[in-house]
Amino acid sequence: MATILSKQENSNIAIQIDYHSVKKAALILRSINHKLRQQMVQMINENGQMTVTEIYVKLRLEQSVASQHLAILRRSNIVTTTREGKFIWYTVNHQRLEEIEKFVAELLN
């Protein structure tokens, strides 16, 4: 947490900024601000749930590339996973996307 003094109308106002939280928020926004990851989210949403194999075949990607992008989306909690035997199913976390949308809307106002 850092304190920044802001001069406003001839008075100093202390503003607390948690740079760790700012960095984390930036990473979350950056995770969704990527064309391929946006395609993945849209495709998973349209199908309800998908495996990494279905995703990389449909998008004509290397498996490792698809897995790396899915890991970024998973760390940001934009997609969630469910294991069924040897399969891992990816689904869109709509609540998380709504939270991100509200956050962005507040930033833009």
C-alpha positions as CSV (number, residue, x, y, z in Angstrom):
1,M,0.0,0.0,0.0
2,A,1.4,3.4,-0.9
3,T,0.3,6.8,0.1
4,I,0.3,9.6,-2.5
5,L,-0.3,13.2,-1.6
6,S,-2.5,14.9,-4.0
7,K,-2.8,18.7,-4.2
8,Q,-6.4,19.7,-4.6
9,E,-7.7,23.3,-4.0
10,N,-4.6,24.3,-1.9
11,S,-4.8,21.3,0.4
12,N,-2.9,18.0,0.6
13,I,-5.1,14.9,0.5
14,A,-3.6,11.5,1.2
15,I,-4.7,8.8,-1.3
16,Q,-4.0,5.1,-0.5
17,I,-3.2,3.0,-3.5
18,D,-2.6,-0.8,-3.2
19,Y,-0.3,-1.4,-6.1
20,H,-0.5,-5.2,-5.7
21,S,-4.2,-5.0,-6.3
22,V,-3.8,-2.7,-9.2
23,K,-1.3,-5.1,-10.8
24,K,-3.6,-8.0,-10.3
25,A,-6.5,-6.1,-11.8
26,A,-4.3,-5.2,-14.8
27,L,-3.4,-8.9,-15.4
28,I,-7.1,-9.9,-15.3
29,L,-8.0,-7.2,-17.8
30,R,-5.1,-8.2,-20.0
31,S,-6.2,-11.8,-19.9
32,I,-9.5,-11.0,-21.6
33,N,-8.0,-8.4,-23.9
34,H,-6.6,-10.9,-26.3
35,K,-8.3,-11.9,-29.6
36,L,-7.5,-15.7,-29.3
37,R,-8.7,-15.8,-25.7
38,Q,-11.8,-13.9,-26.6
39,Q,-12.5,-16.5,-29.4
40,M,-12.0,-19.3,-26.8
41,V,-14.4,-17.8,-24.3
42,Q,-17.0,-17.2,-27.0
43,M,-16.6,-20.8,-28.4
44,I,-16.8,-22.4,-24.9
45,N,-19.9,-20.2,-24.1
46,E,-21.6,-21.3,-27.4
47,N,-20.9,-25.0,-26.6
48,G,-21.6,-24.8,-22.9
49,Q,-18.4,-26.7,-22.1
50,M,-15.4,-28.0,-24.0
51,T,-12.2,-29.9,-23.5
52,V,-8.8,-28.6,-24.5
53,T,-8.8,-31.1,-27.4
54,E,-12.1,-29.8,-28.8
55,I,-10.8,-26.2,-28.5
56,Y,-7.4,-26.7,-30.2
57,V,-8.9,-28.8,-33.0
58,K,-11.7,-26.2,-33.7
59,L,-9.2,-23.3,-33.6
60,R,-6.5,-25.2,-35.4
61,L,-3.9,-24.5,-32.7
62,E,-1.1,-26.5,-31.2
63,Q,-2.3,-28.2,-28.0
64,S,0.4,-26.4,-26.0
65,V,-0.8,-23.0,-27.3
66,A,-4.4,-23.7,-26.4
67,S,-3.4,-24.9,-22.9
68,Q,-1.3,-21.8,-22.2
69,H,-4.1,-19.5,-23.1
70,L,-6.6,-21.6,-21.1
71,A,-4.3,-21.4,-18.1
72,I,-4.3,-17.6,-18.3
73,L,-8.1,-17.6,-18.5
74,R,-8.3,-20.1,-15.6
75,R,-5.9,-18.0,-13.4
76,S,-8.2,-15.0,-14.0
77,N,-11.2,-17.1,-13.1
78,I,-12.8,-16.3,-16.5
79,V,-13.2,-20.1,-17.2
80,T,-13.6,-22.8,-14.7
81,T,-12.8,-26.5,-14.9
82,T,-14.5,-29.8,-14.0
83,R,-12.7,-33.1,-14.2
84,E,-14.6,-36.2,-15.4
85,G,-12.3,-39.1,-15.5
86,K,-9.4,-38.2,-17.9
87,F,-11.3,-35.2,-19.3
88,I,-11.1,-31.7,-18.1
89,W,-14.1,-29.6,-19.1
90,Y,-13.9,-25.8,-19.5
91,T,-16.9,-23.6,-18.8
92,V,-17.3,-19.8,-18.9
93,N,-17.6,-18.2,-15.5
94,H,-20.4,-15.7,-16.3
95,Q,-20.4,-14.2,-12.8
96,R,-16.7,-13.3,-13.2
97,L,-17.3,-11.7,-16.6
98,E,-20.1,-9.6,-15.2
99,E,-17.8,-8.5,-12.4
100,I,-15.1,-7.5,-14.9
101,E,-17.7,-5.7,-17.0
102,K,-19.0,-3.7,-14.0
103,F,-15.4,-2.8,-13.1
104,V,-14.6,-1.6,-16.6
105,A,-17.8,0.4,-16.7
106,E,-16.9,2.2,-13.4
107,L,-13.4,2.9,-14.7
108,L,-14.8,4.5,-17.9
109,N,-17.3,6.8,-15.9
